[in-house]
Amino acid sequence: MSAPAAAPAGHHGLAVALFAVVVLVTLAITLWAGRRGRAAEDFYVGGRGFSPLQNGLALSGDYLSAASFLGVTGLIALYGYDGVLYSIGFLVAWLVVLMLVAELVRNAGRYTLADVPALRMRARPVRAAAGTASLAVSLLYLIAQMVGAGSLVALLLGTGDGPAKAWTIVAVGALMIVYVTVGGMRATTWIQIVKAVLLVAGSVLLTVLVLVRFHGDLGALMQAAADRSGAGRAYLEPGLKYGAALTSRLDFVSLGLALVLGTAGLPHIVCRFYTVPTARAARRSTIWAIGLVGAFYLMAVVLGLGAAALVGTRAVRSANPAGNTAVPLLAAELGGGPGATRGVVLFALISAIAFATILAVVAGLTLASSAAFAHDLYAGARRRGRAGEAGPGTTEQEEVVAARISAVVIGALAIVLSLFAQRLNVAFLVGLAFAVAASANLPTLLYSLFWRRFTTRGAVWAVYGGLLPAVLLVVFSPVVSGAPTAVLPGVDFHWFPLENPGLVSIPLGFLAGWLGTVTSREPADGDRFAEMEVRSLTGAGAV
């Protein structure tokens, strides 16, 4: 089967119509939510009034980006067992969130990730460091999503890499600015809920159709996938993608560490624990999210195998070398082929769901980055005292205005960077975002919550000791130079052999936090830690 661009024009018209419906529904949600409250608590955390189920849906909506819906399924279609292995890291990560982060962060923080260490340390340096890392993670993730949106829509509409791709990036950026500035967290959460329901429903529909095609026989499905994969039995065994050499195996370990540990440090995930009224609700939200994410990845395995078996690995790869169009191609095939009416409808429907997925994720990322700037960098620079309470010159209303303005600026910056990056290899940005989150944010969170001796210097060193190595190692990796698929394929200045820096940068982040603490002249405040420990474990004094 050929690329979607070669499909009949009926795909394109119906896809555009469904895209328009998605945009109109999300804008209506934004306008409705924007009238329901203008206080800082409404903008940042939606008034803390969401139920565990609602927040669990929103968490899964935040987490299941287009990279999950399209990318993971594509990897399974192309590489079989190794693709399934890749998806495990995304799911296991939620156990770390459930056990170590969800309840404690909900009790100890208020609006952002930086609120947790600022509760027991000098707020200004800690907020400056943590806010900078949160902005870096969110921007990396944001650019990847927006470039993905441009590529997806251009491909699905058959316009190639022309002006439509750039205009799609601009349109997605403009929409995310509207979502955040008008609706805040309340609108973003409801958009995530709608997106999660659509994503799960679409995945269930395709999974059922695949299983019906093979009469519920998973063995027959796996055998057919192996037969049409071009790799035979090796498709169902480890090593097709990650086992060729020692470097590729280490790279997979590095990526796995980043995925498993990075989720607990993603700013847009951490912020979502503040949208529920209690720590118990935060834990129940996480349990709902684990169930939804787990069910999705089980269905992704069936969809990936179905794409290999029904579409064929060669056709999937020819449409997109990374396999990102495997799901839409499978949808068209399940509907009777690209020329059949049902094929056109299914293709357009799944494409619209993928587009809704991108819109929802970029809204959550923009809100997290604007909150990091306004609450941590702008207002944090004008705060006084260890507890980080606003000084006389900063009101909540001023902070919300700063957050709305920063959303516009960050959105515009993301649009510009995405336009320049649209021809580059940006697949590494998501992995890098996870690596930075695991290297800079997670050590700061865990040390703050569990280590009595942890100091302000230790927190600042942990952030920058993980952030800077992660970025520098990627600059000198095969992702940027020295490989045919690199950002700069014509030059070679790489010396770091791995594509993902997590294997090195994550231990460096923890080590830097330890070194900063043991060399600090300012001792840790034991009373502040005791207060934080009681608050994080019991909820006494929590906002």
N, C-alpha and C positions, 0 to 999 in steps of 0.2 A: 504494500500500500504506500502511496506517496504521502508527502507532507500535507498538512491541513491546507496549505495555501493552494493546493491544486484541487481541492474539493469544490463541489458545485457552489455557485453564488448563493444558493439558498441558505447555506451555512452562515454566510456573512450577514445577510439581512436579518435573520432570526437572532443571531448572536448579538447584533447591535441593538435590536429591540429589547432583548433580555437584559443586556448591560444597562440600557436606559431605565428599565424597571428597577434594577438594583440601585442605581444612583438615586432615583426619585424616592424610593422607600427609605433609604438611609438619610436623605436630606429631610424627609418628613419627620423621622425619628429625632434628628438633630434639632429641628425647630420646636418640636414638642418638648423635648428635654430642656432646651435652653430657657424656656419660660418658667421652669419649676424651681429655680433657686440661683442666686448669684453670690452667695457667700463663699469663702475660701473652701470650706468643707464640702460644699456642693461641687465646686469646680474640680478639686483635687481627688475627692473620694466618693462623689455622688451622694453625699449626706449619710454615708455608712448604713444605708437602709436595704441593701440587697440581701436576699436569702442565700443560704449555702448552695442550693441548686442553681439559682441564677448566677451566682459568682463562679460556681464550678463550670457552668456553660461558658461564661465569659473567660475564665482562665484557659479552658481548652481552646476557645476561639483565639485568644491571644497567642497561644503556643503553636497551634496547628496552622502554620503559615502556608503560602503557596509552595515553599520548599518541601513541606511535608506532604501536601496533597499531590503535587506534581513530581517533585524531585525524588522522594523516597520510593514512590511507586515505580518511577522510571528506573531507578537503580535496581530494584528487584527484577524488573522486566529484562534488564540488560545483563545482570550479574548473578541472579538467582540467590543462592545461599549467602553470598557476601553482601548482597543488598539487604536481606533480612537481618543479617548481623549488624549492619549499619543502623537500622531502625531501632535496635534494642536500646542503644544509648539514650535516645530521646525518651523512652518510657522509664527506664531505670532511674533517670534523673529525678523523676517525681517522688521516688522514695526518699531521696536526700532532702527534697523540699519538705515532705511530710514529717520526717523525723527530726530535722534540725532547724527548720526555718519558720514554717507557717505560723504556729501559735506564738512563738517567742517574738517574732518580728511584729506581729499584730499588737501585742501588748506593749512592746518597747518603743515602737515608732509612732509617727503621726501621719505624714504624707509621703515621705521619700525614704529611700534606702539609707541616706546619710543621717536620718533622725536617730537611728539606733546607736552608732558610736558617739554621736553628739550628746546623747543623754548622760554619758559619764566622763566626757573629755572636753577640752577646749573646743568650742563649736566652730570658730572661724577657720582654722587650718584644716580640721577634719571635713567640714562641709565643702571647702574649696577643693580638696583632693577627691572626695567621693563624688561631688557634683561633676567634676571634670571627667572622671572615669565613666559616670553614667551617661554623660553627653557623648563620649567617644563610642560606647557600646551601642547606644540608640542610633547614632548617626550611621555607623557601619551597617547595622541591621536595616535601617531605613533606606539607604542607597541601594542595597541589594534587592529589597522588595520593589522599589520603584523602577529600577532597571528591568527586573523580572516582569513587572506589569507591562512595560513598553514592549518587551520581546514577545510576551504572551499574546497581547492584543494584536500586535502587528502580524504575528504568525497566523493567528486564528482568523483574522480578516483578510489574509492573503496580500498584505501590503509590503511584505519583506522588511527591509531595514530603512525605508524611506522616511519622509516627514511624519507619517502617522505614528511612528514609534516615539519620536520626540514630543509630538503633541499629546500622546497618551501619558507620558511622564509628567508633562505640565498639568494635564487635567487631573491626574491622580494626586499630584502635589497640591493643587488648588482645593480639591475636595477635602483632603486631610486637614488643611488649614481651617476650612469652614467647620468641619466636625468638631475640632478642638476649641476654636475660639468662640463658637456659638454654643455648643452643647456641653463641653467639658467632659468629666468622667461619666456623668449619667448617660449622655448620648453615646459615648464610646462603648460603655458597657452594654447597652441595648443593641447597638450595632454588632458587637461581638456575639451576643446571644443569638440574634437572628442568623448571623453567619455560621455559628456552630451548629444550629439546627439544620440549616441548609446543607452544610458539609456532611453531617452524619447521615441525613436523609438521602443525599445523592450517593454517598458511599454504600449505604445499605441497598439502594436500588440496583446499583451496578454489581455489587457482590451477589445478590440474589440471582440476577440475570446470568452471571458467570457460572454459578453453581447449578442453575437449571440447565444451562447448555451442556454441562458435564454430568447431569443427573445426580448431583450431589457426591460424586466420586472424586475425592481429593487426590487419590492416587493417579487417576486418569488425567486430571488437570496437571499434576506435576510432570507426568510422563510426556504429555503433549507439549508443555512448556520446554522441557529439555530437548525434545525432538526438533522444535522450531527455533531453538536458541542458537544453533550453530556450534555449540560447545559439547553437545551430547551429555553424557553422565556427569561431566565436570561442572555443569550448570547447577547441579544439586549438591555439590560438594564444596568445601571451603577452598579458597585460594584463587578463584577466577579473577578477582580484582586486587585483593590485598595480600596475596601470598606469594607473589612472584619473586620477591627479594626481601632481604632483611630491612631495607629502607622502607619499603611499602608496608611491612608489618609494623614497624615502629611508628610510621605515619598513622596507621589505623589506631594503634594504642593511644597516640597523642590526640587524635580526633575524638576517640571514645572518652578520654579523660575530660576533654573540653566540654563535650555534650553532657556527660553525667554530672559534672561539678558546676558547669556554667549556668544551668537553669536557675539554681538557687541564688545567683547573683545578677540575673537579668532585671534591670530596673522596672520594666513594664510588667513583669511578673510579680515582683516584690510589692509594687504599689497596689496591686489588686487585693492583697490581704487586708488593706485598710478600708476596703469598701463594705465590709461586713461589721455588724455591731459588736461581736465578741470573738475571743480567741477560739472558742469551741466551734463557732461558725466558720472560722478560717480553716480549721482542721477538716471539718466536714466538706468545705468547698474543695479542699485539696483531694479528698477521697473521691468526690464526684469527678473531679478533673482526671484523676488516675483511671477511673472506670471508663470515662469517655475517650481519653487518649489511648488507653489500652485497646478498647474496642475498635477504634479507628485503625490502629496499626495492624491488628489482626485482619481487618478488611483490606488494608493496603497490601498485605501479603497475597491475598486472593486476587486482588486487582492486578498486581504486578505479574503474577503467574498467568493470569488470564490474558494480559496484553502480550506476553511472550507466546502463549499458546494460540491465540486467535489472530493477532495482528502479525506476530513474528518479530523476533529481535532485530533482524536486518531492517525491516520497515520502520520500527521504532527509532533505530539509530539514524537512519537516513533522514527521517523527519526532524530529528534533533539529536545531535551527538551525545548529549547528556541524558536523553530519555525523558525530557520534561513534557513531551506531548503524548506520553503513553496513555494517560487516562482519557483525554479527548478522543484519541484514535480508537481506543477500546470501546468507548461509548458509541461511536459511529458504527463500529463493527457489530456490536450487540444489537443495534437497531436495524440491522439488515444490510449494512454497508453505506458508504458515503452518498450513494445515489438514492437510497430509500428515504421515505418521509420520516419514518421512525428514527432512522440513523441521523438525519438532519436535526430533528428535535432533541435527541439525546446529546448529540455533539454540542449544540448550542446551549443546552441546559447546563451541562457540566462545565462548559467554558464560562458561563455566567457565574456559576458557583465559585470557580477559581478566581474570577475577577472580584467577587464579593469578599473572598478570603484575603486578597491583597489589600482592598480598601479598609477592611477591619483592622488588619495588623498594622498598617501605616498610621491609622488613627491612634491606636494604643501606644505606638512608639513615639509619635509626636507629642502626645500628652505627657509621657514619662520624661522626655527630654526637656519640654518646657517647664515641667514641675522642678526638675533638677536645676535648671537655670534660675527660675524665679525664687524658689524656696531655699535653695542651698547657696547659690552664687550671689544673686542680687540681694535678697533679704538677709542671707547669712553674713554677708560682709558688713551689714549694719546692725547685727545682733550683738548683745552683750551678755556676758555670763556663761557659765559652763552648760547650763541646761538648754541654751540656745533659744531663749524666748525673745520675741521681737523687741527691739529697742524703741524708744519714744518716737523715732523718726520713721518707723515702718508700721503701717497698718495692714490688716488683712486685705482690705480693698485695693491698696496700692500693690500688694503682692500679686493679686489676681490679675490686675491690669498688666503688670510686668509679665506674667505668665502668658496672657493672651498675645501681647506684643512679641514675646520670644517665640511663640508658636508660629507666628507669621514669618519671623526672621529665619528660624530653623527650617521651616517648610521651604522658604525661598532658597536657602543654602542647599538643602537636599535636592531641590529641583535642578539647580545649576550643576552641582557635582554629578548628579545622575545623568544629565545631558552629556557631560564630558566623558562619563564612564560607560556610556551605552555600547561602545564598541570594544570595551575591554573585558577581560575575564574577571567577572565579579563574583563567581561562585564561592571564592574563598572568603568573602566578606562575612557571610553568616557564621562560618566556622571560626573566623577571627573574632567576631563579636562574642561568641561563646567562650573562646579562649581568654579574651580580655576580662569578661565577667568572672570566670573561674580564677584568674590570676590576680585580679585587683580587688574585686568586690567581695568574693567569698571569704578570703582570709580575714579581711577587715570585719565582716559580719561575725564569723565564728569566734575570732579572738575577742571581740567586744562582748559577745554573749557568754563565753565560757572561761576566759582567762582573766583572773583577778589582777594580775600584774601588768596587763596591757596598758600602754600609755598613748598619749597623743602623738608623740614621735613615731611610735610603732604603727599607729593607724595610717599616718601619712606615708611612711616608708612602705607599708604593705601595699597601698594603692599604687604608688608610682613604681615600686619595685616589681609589680606584676604588669602594669600598663606599658611601661617603656620597653622592657624586653620583648613583650608580645608583639608590639608594633615593629621594633627594630629587626627581630628575627624574621618576620614576614617580608620586610623590605629586602633582606639578603637571602631569601628562599627561592626555590624554583618557580614559585607562583609569580614573582615579579620579573625574573630574568633567567636566561639559560635553558629554556624549554620551549618547544614549538607552541604550547598553549599559554605561555607566560604573558603577563601584561606588556612587557617589552621583549618580544621574541628576538629582536635583532641584536641584542647585547647580552653579555653574560658577566655579572658581577656577584653571583650568588656563591655563598660558602656554607650556608646552613642547608642540610640536605632534606629536611622535612617541610611539607607544605603547611602543616598546622603546628604552631609553636607551643601548644599546651604542655607537652611532655617536659619542656624546659621551663617555661614561664610560670606555670602553676607552682612548682616547688620554690621558684625564686620569689614569688609573691609571699608565700608563707615564711620563707627564710628572712626576707627583708623585714617583715613585721616583727619577727623574733629579735633580729639584730637591733632594730630601732628601739625596741622595748628594753633590752638588756643594756644598751648604751645610753639610755635616756637619763639625764640629770634630774628630771622631774619625776618623782615617784607617782605611781598610780594612786588615785583617790579611792581608798577602800570603802569609805562610806557611800560614795557614788555607785560603786560596783554592787554593794549590798542592796542599795535601793533599786538598782536596775534588775538584779537577780530576782528580788521579790516581785517586782512589777512584771517581769517577763514570764515568770512561772505561775503567778497567781492572778494577774490582771489588776491588782490593787494599784490605783492611780493611773490606769491606762486611759487614754482619750476615748 
